[in-house]
Amino acid sequence: MTRTTTRSTTRSTPSRSLRLRLTLLATLAITVTVTLATAVLVITLVSSVRSNVVTTLDAYADSVGHSAVDGRWPQPLPPSPGDRTVWAQVVNPDGTVIAATANVAGQPALYTLAPGSTSPHPAPGAPGHGDEQVIAQRYVIGTQPVVVYAGGSTELLGILTNDIQGHLLYVVPLVLLGSVGVSWLLIGRTLRPVERIRAEAAEITGSDLHRRIPEPDSDDEIGRLARTLNTMLDRLEASAARQRRFVADASHELRTPLAAVRTSMEVGLAHPDLAPWPELASRTVAETTRLQRLVDALLLLARSDDDTLLRHREPVDLAALARTAIDAAPARVAVEPHATGTVHVLGDPDQLTRLIRNLLDNAERHADQHIEVTVTTDGPATAVLTVADDGPGIAPEDRDRVFDRFVRLQAARTRHAGEATGTGLGLSIARDIATAHGGTISVGPTTTSGGGQAERGATFTVRLPALSPDGSAGIAR
């Protein structure tokens, strides 16, 4: 036999600090911003200096072009007033230098200009002047066309660019280091309340859900987070309290029939020859039936808590369901059905039948002589089901509490002393079913035929969204 061993491996995710990640993101953002700003600054500054050089050369070339008097050019040409390194040449179409400034006197034409072009090019064989900016302007002196070339060294521009780059080489890293430090401190200070919230939440357990997270005074995301967590803790505490009460009540309710069954069996086994076995068996069956109903009710409530109460929805005739439930109801008292035709709703027929039966069981348990069941509509969007009995009424202060789980109004709603009561879950289940169908359930005093309020009796009213002829469900009001 071959044994196969399967090992499950869990890949752990390395712990990463949110503070570190935010700092890195902030540093990246600042780096990109500083880089773009520096590039824009350098490009703008270089373009500005270059534009200034071109403007200066244009102005100087224009002054040279207008310096000829009677077709004669000054020898040498007047120098540039702003920069003595700027040179100028006046060249005729065949490439002969007519006039030049002193700093290029005796030199051949340094640049040529192609016909129709405005961009000069270095003349073949001309001595180089290094990096310089040159402009060319055409003039006609008398009948002779000439070209005035003016040029200047761009060494200052290169020095300026290198100086800027040198400064940025030291400034940018310092700015980035400073941004990292400032981002680390500011983000740490911002996340400090989050860490306090985390530490406090880590100490809250199921046994101390009454504790709350400290809420900052600010109305920002962290403040809203703390308030949201405290609201969630309120819901968890209320849910845990309801669950503890439910478990305690369910344990008590289950213990009672189990104790009765055990007692009956123990009595019979202690005296097998003398025990009234038929009576003991009948009592055991009754208690077992009660126990089964209680377990079914608890399972139904568990489905309601998990929002799985409705398995499916389909068009249902509420009046037909009521008539079917009445026919199957106990015949201790008379049940009078009243229905205005068919009243369709969209829901689960099994659960709606359970709702009607629970209301009928409650009414049958407390009615004196008769029960009235009415199915009608309240406008086109609402179906109304009422179950009224003529038994003891329900005090106004108990009309909301009567739908809570395991609540029995024994003193006010018992017909005869010692009579068996229900599980205390029927009305709670009816409320959950009505709510799951988008409806409501309420209780009030029974109304007499004359319209007045009777001293005795209780009327349970269920309002559900009615199904319109086009198949859409309305909203119960």
SEMARGU-110587 format. One record per residue (C-alpha): residue in one letter; x, y, z. Coordinates in steps of 0.25 Angstrom, whole numbers, plus 2048, in hexadecimal, padded with zeros to 3 digits. Layout:
aXYZ
...
This chain:
m800800800
t80580E7FC
r803819806
t802827800
t805833809
t800840805
r80784C80B
s80085A80A
t80A866809
t80587380D
r80D87F806
s80E88A810
t80D89880B
p8198A1810
s8148AB81A
r8158B9814
s8148C681B
l8098CF816
r8118DB81B
l81D8D6812
r8158D4806
l80E8E2807
t81C8E8809
l8218E17FD
l8158E57F5
a8178F47FA
t8268F37F6
l8238EE7E9
a8188F97E6
i8229047EB
t82D8FE7E3
v8258FF7D6
t82090C7D9
v82E9127DC
t83390C7D0
l8299117C7
a82A91F7CE
t83991F7CC
a83891B7BD
v82E9267BB
l8369307C2
v84392C7BA
i83C92C7AD
t8359397B0
l8429407B4
v84A93B7A9
s84093F79F
s83F94C7A5
v84E94F7A4
r84E94A796
s843952792
n84A95E799
v85695B791
v84F95A784
t847967787
t85596E789
l85B96977D
d84F96D774
a84F97B77A
y85E97C777
a85D977769
d852981766
s85B98C76B
v866987762
g85D986756
h859995758
s86799A75A
a86B99B74B
v86B9A9746
d86A9AC737
g86D99D735
r87A99D73D
w87C99574A
p88499A756
q891993757
p89198C760
l88398A764
p87E990771
p88098677C
s874981784
p87198A790
g86D97F799
d878974797
r885977790
t88696878C
v87B96A783
w88096A774
a87996F767
q87C96D758
v87697374C
v877969740
n87396B732
p86C960729
d87995B724
g87F958733
t888965733
v88996B741
i88597A73F
a88797F74D
a88997875B
t88B97B769
a89997C76F
n89996F776
v897968768
a89E97175F
g8A696B754
q89E95E755
p896958749
a88895674A
l88594D756
y876949752
t86E947746
l85F949743
a858940739
p84E947730
g840948737
s846944744
t84794B751
s850942758
p85F944756
h869939755
p878939757
a88093C74A
p889931745
g89893374A
a89493F754
p89B93F761
g89293A76C
h88D943778
g889938781
d87A937786
e873944782
q86694977D
v86595076F
i85A957768
a85995C75A
q851968754
r85096C745
y85197A741
v852982734
i85B98E734
g859996728
t85898B71D
q861981724
p85B97672D
v863972739
v862969745
v86696E753
y86A96375C
a86B96576B
g87095B775
g873959784
s87994E78C
t86F946794
e87A94379F
l87294B7A9
l8669427A6
g86E9357A8
i87493B7B5
l86693E7BA
t8619307B7
n86D9297BD
d86B9327CA
i85C92F7CB
q85F9207C9
g86A9217D4
h8619277DE
l85691E7DB
l85F9127DD
y8609167EB
v85291D7EE
v8499127E8
p84F9067F1
l84E9107FD
v83F9137F9
l83C9047F8
l843900805
g83B90B80C
s82E907805
v8308F980A
g8338FD818
v827907819
s81E8FD812
w8228F281C
l81F8FB828
l812901822
i80C8F381E
g8108ED82B
r8098F8833
t7FD8F682A
l7FC8E782C
r7FE8E883B
p7EF8E883E
v7EE8DC834
e7F88D583D
r7F08D8849
i7E38D3843
r7EA8C683F
a7F08C484D
e7E38C7853
a7DB8BE84A
a7E68B384C
e7E28B285B
i7D38B1858
t7CE8A385A
g7C189C85A
s7C089E869
d7C28AD869
l7BA8B285D
h7B68BE866
r7C48C4864
r7C58CF859
i7CF8D5850
p7D48E3854
e7CE8ED849
p7D78F9845
d7D0906845
s7D3908836
d7C890682C
d7D28FF822
e7D48F181C
i7DA8EC829
g7CF8F2832
r7C48EC829
l7CC8DE82A
a7CC8DF839
r7BD8E2839
t7BA8D782F
l7C18CD837
n7BA8D1844
t7AD8D083D
m7B18C2838
l7B48BF847
d7A78C484B
r7A08BA841
l7A98AF845
e7A68B1854
a7978B1851
s7988A5849
a7A189E853
a7978A185E
r78B89C855
q793890853
r79588D861
r787890865
f782887859
v78C87B85E
a78787D86C
d77887D868
a77A87185E
s781869869
h77686C873
e76B868869
l77285C864
r775857872
t766857876
p76184D86C
l76E84486E
a76C84487D
a75D84087B
v761835872
r76C83087B
t763831887
s758829881
m76281E87C
e76981D88A
v75B81C891
g757811887
l765809889
a76480A898
h757803898
p7557FC88B
d74A7F3890
l7427FE896
a74580A88D
p73A80F884
w74180D877
p73781286D
e73681F875
l745820876
a74681E867
s73C828864
r74383286D
t75082F866
v74B830858
a74583E85C
e752843862
t75A83D856
t75084484D
r752851854
l76184F854
q76184D845
r75985A843
l76386184B
v76F85C843
d76885F836
a76586D83B
l77386F840
l77986A832
l76F87482B
l77487F834
a78387C831
r77F87C822
s77988A824
d78588F82B
d78E88A81F
d785891815
t78188480F
l773883813
l76D884805
r7728797FC
h76A87E7F0
r75F8887EC
e7538867E3
p74688D7E1
v73C8887EC
d72E88A7EE
l72D88E7FD
a71E88C7FE
a72087E7F9
l72B87B803
a72288180F
r71787880B
t72086B80A
a72686F818
i71887181E
d713863819
a71F85D820
a71E86582D
p71885F83A
a70985F83B
r70886384A
v702871846
a6FC876839
v70487D82F
e6FE886825
p705889818
h703896811
a70A899803
t7088A37F8
g70B89A7EC
t7198967EA
v72589E7F0
h73289A7E9
v74089D7F0
l74E8987EC
g75488F7F6
d7568817FC
p74987A7FD
d74F870808
q75387C811
l74788480E
t73E878812
r74787781F
l744885822
i735883821
r735877829
n73D87D834
l733889835
l72887F835
d72E876840
n731882848
a722887846
e71D879849
r724878856
h71E88585B
a711886854
d70488485C
q6FA881851
h6FE885843
i70A88A83A
e70989382E
v713892822
t71289D818
v71A89F80B
t7198AC803
t7218B77FD
d7248C5801
g7268CC7F4
p72C8C57E8
a73A8C37EF
t7378BD7FC
a7308AF800
v72B8AF80E
l7288A2817
t7218A3824
v71F89982F
a71689D83A
d711896846
d708899852
g71189485D
p71889D867
g71F8A9861
i72D8AD861
a7318B9869
p7378C5861
e7448C4868
d7458B5864
r7428B6855
d7508B8850
r7568AE85A
v74C8A3856
f7548A184A
d76189E851
r766890852
f76288885E
v758892863
r74B88D869
l74189786E
q73C88C877
a734894881
a72C89C877
r72A89286C
t727885872
r71987F871
h71987687D
a723873888
g72C868886
e72A867877
a73686586E
t73D870867
g74587185A
t754872859
g754881858
l75A88184A
g74E881841
l74C890841
s75B89283F
i75B889834
a74F89082D
r75689D82F
d763898828
i75B89281D
a75389F81A
t7608A781B
a76789D811
h75C8A0807
g75E8AF808
g7518B1811
t74E8B4820
i7458AE82B
s73E8B5836
v7348B2841
g7298BB847
p71B8B984D
t7108B2846
t7068BB83F
t6F88B9840
s6EE8B9835
g6EA8C7839
g6F88CC837
g6FA8CE846
q7068C884E
a7028BB856
e7088B9864
r70C8AB861
g7138A5855
a71F8A784D
t7208A983E
f72D8A6837
t72F8AD829
v7398A981F
r73C8B3813
l7448AD807
p7478B37FA
a73C8AF7F0
l73F8AA7E2
s73A8B37D7
p7348AE7CA
d7418B07C3
g7488A77CC
s7508B17D5
a74F8B27E4
g74B8BF7EB
i7508C47F8
a7488C1805
r7448CD80D
